[in-house]
Amino acid sequence: MTINHNQFPQFEKYCEQCKKYFSSQRMGLEQCQFCQSILKIVLICKTCQRRYTVYKVEPGKKCLTCNMPLKVKYL
């Protein structure tokens, strides 16, 4: 799954492991309306490569589990 970085405002996220801030994309929680699975994606710190599991919100996407269209909104 690819991310269109132009669709998300930038903000700084703090990495607990390397104690530095890095730029990431705005993310939020979204569940599939049909099967309740969570849409998620992993962000990686550019400094220490620590991975963060966050939840992705993007218009026009389908559920990764059941492939039904989602009515998503920015949180």
C-alpha positions as CSV (number, residue, x, y, z in Angstrom):
1,M,0.0,0.0,0.0
2,T,1.4,3.4,-1.0
3,I,0.9,6.7,0.7
4,N,0.2,9.9,-1.2
5,H,2.2,12.3,1.0
6,N,0.6,15.3,-0.5
7,Q,-2.7,14.4,1.1
8,F,-1.5,14.6,4.7
9,P,-0.3,17.7,6.5
10,Q,3.1,17.3,8.0
11,F,3.7,17.2,11.8
12,E,6.6,16.2,14.1
13,K,6.5,12.9,15.9
14,Y,8.8,12.1,18.8
15,C,10.9,8.9,18.8
16,E,11.2,7.5,22.3
17,Q,14.2,5.3,21.3
18,C,16.5,7.9,19.8
19,K,15.0,10.9,21.7
20,K,14.6,12.9,18.5
21,Y,11.7,14.4,16.5
22,F,11.0,13.5,12.9
23,S,8.5,14.5,10.3
24,S,5.6,12.1,9.7
25,Q,2.2,12.1,8.2
26,R,-1.1,12.8,10.0
27,M,-2.8,9.6,10.8
28,G,-5.9,8.5,12.7
29,L,-7.9,5.5,13.7
30,E,-10.4,4.0,11.2
31,Q,-12.2,0.7,11.2
32,C,-13.9,-1.1,8.4
33,Q,-17.6,-0.5,8.7
34,F,-18.3,-4.1,7.6
35,C,-15.8,-6.4,9.2
36,Q,-14.4,-4.0,11.9
37,S,-10.7,-4.6,11.0
38,I,-8.3,-1.8,11.6
39,L,-6.6,0.0,8.7
40,K,-3.0,0.6,9.8
41,I,0.4,1.4,8.5
42,V,3.9,1.6,9.9
43,L,6.0,4.8,10.2
44,I,9.7,4.5,10.5
45,C,11.9,7.0,12.3
46,K,14.4,8.4,9.8
47,T,17.1,8.6,12.5
48,C,17.0,5.2,14.3
49,Q,14.7,3.2,12.1
50,R,12.3,2.5,15.0
51,R,8.9,1.4,13.7
52,Y,5.6,2.9,14.9
53,T,2.3,1.3,14.1
54,V,-0.3,4.0,13.5
55,Y,-3.7,4.1,11.8
56,K,-4.2,5.4,8.4
57,V,-7.1,7.6,7.2
58,E,-7.3,8.3,3.5
59,P,-10.4,9.0,1.2
60,G,-11.3,6.5,-1.4
61,K,-9.7,3.5,0.3
62,K,-11.2,0.0,0.7
63,C,-10.9,-2.3,3.7
64,L,-7.7,-4.3,3.5
65,T,-9.5,-7.4,4.8
66,C,-12.9,-7.5,3.1
67,N,-12.3,-5.0,0.3
68,M,-15.5,-3.0,0.9
69,P,-15.4,0.7,0.3
70,L,-14.9,2.9,3.3
71,K,-16.4,6.3,4.1
72,V,-13.4,7.8,5.9
73,K,-12.9,11.2,7.5
74,Y,-9.9,13.0,9.0
75,L,-9.7,12.6,12.7
